[in-house]
């Protein structure tokens, strides 16, 4: 499991996330808001899906790591709804 989040968003983690990290069951990475918005735009343009900002951060990390994976690998990103609120703020 890989958990992507906005830089500076999480100042500390709870015991469950600490356990996952220590046991190597999860990897925590960060991406910038600019990278997340680029991923949001690409998914919206290509698929018509408006992901929530948290999901857009995960998509941005996938975009960075996917070229390093073999073509036989499958990546799943769960996208929560909420993107319409972002689109309204983003477009003004």
C-alpha positions as MATLAB code, in Angstrom:
seq = 'XXXXXXXXXXXXXXXXXXXXXXXXXXXXXXXXXXXXXXXXXXXXXXXXXXXXXXXXXXXXXXXXXXXXXXXXXXXXXXXXXXXXXXXXXXXX';
ca = [
       0.000    0.000    0.000;
       1.266    3.438   -0.858;
      -0.303    6.513    0.689;
       0.206    9.861   -1.018;
      -0.592   13.118    0.686;
      -0.145   16.839    0.298;
       3.229   18.135    1.478;
       2.894   19.657    4.917;
      -0.589   18.213    5.425;
       0.187   15.561    8.023;
       2.217   16.728   11.002;
       1.886   13.410   12.803;
       0.322   10.012   12.292;
      -1.804    7.794   14.449;
      -0.715    4.411   15.817;
      -2.251    2.409   12.955;
      -0.370    4.347   10.271;
       2.831    4.230   12.346;
       2.489    0.431   12.565;
       1.922    0.093    8.827;
       5.006    2.200    8.112;
       7.216    0.374   10.640;
       6.087   -3.045    9.386;
       6.734   -1.943    5.762;
       3.086   -2.592    4.860;
       2.678    1.005    3.715;
       4.910    3.573    2.104;
       4.151    7.243    2.661;
       5.039    9.706   -0.064;
       4.189   13.307   -0.826;
       3.371   15.266   -3.949;
       2.877   18.973   -4.505;
      -0.493   20.611   -4.993;
       0.611   21.562   -8.520;
       1.266   17.886   -9.326;
      -2.121   16.924   -7.850;
      -3.953   19.579   -9.879;
      -2.194   18.393  -13.046;
      -3.373   14.832  -12.299;
      -6.892   16.153  -11.591;
      -6.938   17.967  -14.947;
      -5.652   14.945  -16.848;
      -8.203   12.533  -15.375;
     -11.011   15.045  -15.953;
      -9.920   15.614  -19.560;
      -9.268   11.967  -20.450;
     -12.041   10.171  -18.527;
     -14.527   12.833  -17.427;
     -13.907   11.896  -13.782;
     -13.504   14.661  -11.211;
     -11.562   13.135   -8.302;
     -11.379   14.635   -4.827;
      -8.140   16.479   -4.109;
      -6.884   13.650   -1.874;
      -7.377   11.185   -4.729;
      -5.663   13.584   -7.123;
      -2.569   13.460   -4.898;
      -2.565    9.660   -5.193;
      -2.989    9.898   -8.974;
      -0.053   12.307   -9.174;
       2.170    9.797   -7.382;
       0.976    7.000   -9.644;
       1.924    9.124  -12.660;
       5.456    9.391  -11.263;
       5.871    5.720  -10.317;
       4.057    4.020  -13.220;
       6.917    4.342  -15.721;
       9.111    2.368  -13.292;
       6.657   -0.557  -13.184;
       6.464   -3.306  -15.744;
       3.601   -3.339  -18.231;
       2.127   -6.390  -16.499;
       1.554   -4.442  -13.262;
      -1.876   -3.106  -12.367;
      -2.317   -0.036  -10.180;
      -5.625    0.680   -8.438;
      -6.476    4.119   -7.056;
      -9.726    4.554   -5.156;
     -11.171    7.957   -6.005;
     -13.609    9.540   -3.610;
     -16.120   11.944   -4.947;
     -15.918   15.605   -4.104;
     -14.078   16.720   -7.185;
     -16.961   18.915   -8.291;
     -16.271   21.218   -5.323;
     -12.626   21.460   -6.385;
     -13.606   22.162   -9.980;
     -15.840   25.033   -8.887;
     -13.033   26.600   -6.823;
     -10.398   25.833   -9.462;
     -12.363   27.388  -12.326;
     -13.513   30.319  -10.195;
];
